[in-house]
Amino acid sequence: MIVVAYDVPSDRRRLKLAHALQDFGQGVQYSVFECHLTADELGQLRSRLQKLIEPEEDQVRIYLLCAECTARVEVHGAGSRTEDPEVLVL
């Protein structure tokens, strides 16, 4: 799992970034997305982010979580854990 958190002061760029991130994962809080990505998809995400942000003003953080860390994610209050779309439960 990959967690993307961002702080973008421009409303227009922030909206574009949020729309782009929806192609890769699920928004779990304002300015926070959880994504289940392959290495190639992560590369595509990084490339797309670089085209959307202003490095002097914007901040985007990408946290790569191992499977053990992902299993330890806790959600308190409203919301639920995001699931890997590749995993099928039979």
C-alpha positions in Angstrom: 0.0 0.0 0.0 1.1 3.5 -0.7 -0.2 6.5 1.2 -0.1 9.9 -0.6 -0.5 13.1 1.5 -0.3 16.5 0.0 -0.4 20.2 0.9 -1.1 22.4 -2.0 -2.1 26.1 -1.4 -3.6 26.6 -4.9 -7.2 25.5 -5.1 -6.9 24.8 -8.8 -3.7 22.6 -8.5 -5.1 20.9 -5.4 -8.2 19.9 -7.3 -6.2 18.6 -10.3 -4.0 16.6 -8.0 -7.0 15.1 -6.2 -8.6 14.1 -9.5 -5.3 12.5 -10.7 -5.0 10.6 -7.4 -8.5 9.2 -7.9 -7.1 7.3 -10.9 -4.7 5.5 -8.6 -6.4 5.0 -5.2 -9.1 6.0 -2.8 -9.3 9.3 -0.8 -9.5 8.5 2.9 -9.2 12.0 4.3 -8.8 15.5 2.9 -5.5 15.5 1.1 -4.8 11.8 1.9 -5.1 8.9 -0.5 -4.4 5.2 -0.1 -3.3 3.3 -3.2 -2.6 -0.3 -3.9 -0.1 -0.1 -6.8 2.4 -2.1 -8.7 5.9 -0.7 -9.3 5.0 0.4 -12.8 1.8 2.1 -11.5 3.9 3.9 -8.8 6.2 5.2 -11.5 3.2 6.5 -13.5 1.9 8.2 -10.3 5.2 9.9 -9.6 5.4 11.1 -13.2 1.9 12.5 -13.2 2.4 14.2 -9.9 5.6 16.0 -11.1 3.6 17.4 -14.0 0.9 18.8 -11.7 2.7 20.4 -8.8 4.8 23.6 -8.3 7.9 22.3 -6.4 8.5 25.7 -4.8 5.0 25.9 -3.3 3.5 22.4 -3.1 4.4 19.4 -1.0 3.5 15.8 -1.8 4.6 12.9 0.4 4.5 9.3 -0.7 4.7 6.6 2.0 5.4 3.1 0.9 4.0 0.6 3.4 5.1 -3.0 3.6 2.5 -5.8 3.9 3.1 -6.1 7.7 2.6 -2.3 8.2 -0.5 -2.3 6.1 -2.0 -5.1 8.2 -1.4 -2.9 11.3 -3.3 0.1 9.9 -6.0 1.2 12.4 -9.1 3.2 11.5 -10.9 4.9 14.4 -14.3 6.6 13.8 -16.0 6.9 10.5 -14.4 5.1 7.5 -13.0 1.7 6.8 -9.7 0.2 5.6 -9.0 0.2 1.9 -8.6 -3.2 0.4 -6.3 -4.3 -2.4 -8.4 -4.5 -5.5 -6.3 -7.5 -6.7 -7.2 -9.6 -3.7 -10.2 -11.9 -4.2 -12.1 -13.4 -1.3 -13.8 -16.7 -2.2 
